[in-house]
Amino acid sequence: MNLERIYTILNNDKKFDIYYNERPVWVQGINENEQTAKVGFVDNFEEKDVFIKDLYERNL
């Protein structure tokens, strides 16, 4: 995934299925300088900073 796609998702009311390492996540925020996103995992309360390039959508 890239920064442009993240912004498209964040600025849209539609639901998107985003994954990191086969786990569904929701994006809490982004750091453009480091190209990272703070994500929360849907299956528990864990949060993690990950590289945007490592996020993906299942249907694409």
C-alpha positions as CSV (number, residue, x, y, z in Angstrom):
1,M,0.0,0.0,0.0
2,N,1.2,3.6,-0.5
3,L,0.6,6.9,1.2
4,E,-1.9,8.1,-1.5
5,R,-4.1,5.0,-0.9
6,I,-4.0,5.4,2.8
7,Y,-5.3,9.0,2.5
8,T,-8.0,7.8,0.1
9,I,-9.2,5.2,2.7
10,L,-9.0,7.7,5.6
11,N,-11.0,10.3,3.7
12,N,-13.8,7.9,2.6
13,D,-16.9,6.9,4.5
14,K,-16.8,3.4,2.9
15,K,-15.4,0.4,4.9
16,F,-12.1,-1.0,3.7
17,D,-10.5,-4.3,4.8
18,I,-6.9,-3.5,5.6
19,Y,-4.4,-6.2,6.7
20,Y,-1.0,-6.5,8.2
21,N,0.6,-10.0,8.4
22,E,-2.7,-11.7,7.7
23,R,-4.4,-9.8,10.6
24,P,-7.2,-7.2,10.0
25,V,-6.3,-3.7,11.3
26,W,-7.7,-0.2,11.4
27,V,-5.5,2.8,10.8
28,Q,-5.3,5.2,13.7
29,G,-2.8,7.7,12.2
30,I,0.0,8.1,9.8
31,N,3.5,9.6,10.0
32,E,4.4,10.8,6.5
33,N,8.1,11.5,7.2
34,E,8.7,7.9,8.3
35,Q,6.1,6.4,6.0
36,T,4.6,4.5,8.9
37,A,1.1,4.0,10.2
38,K,-0.2,3.4,13.7
39,V,-2.6,0.5,13.5
40,G,-4.9,-1.2,15.9
41,F,-5.6,-4.9,15.4
42,V,-9.3,-5.8,15.1
43,D,-8.8,-9.1,16.9
44,N,-7.4,-7.6,20.2
45,F,-6.3,-4.3,21.7
46,E,-2.8,-4.4,20.4
47,E,-1.4,-1.4,18.6
48,K,1.7,-1.2,16.5
49,D,3.6,1.2,14.2
50,V,4.1,-0.4,10.9
51,F,5.5,0.6,7.5
52,I,2.7,1.7,5.1
53,K,4.1,-0.5,2.4
54,D,3.5,-3.5,4.6
55,L,-0.3,-2.9,4.7
56,Y,-2.6,-4.4,2.1
57,E,-6.1,-4.9,1.1
58,R,-7.4,-8.4,0.7
59,N,-9.5,-7.8,-2.4
60,L,-6.9,-6.1,-4.5
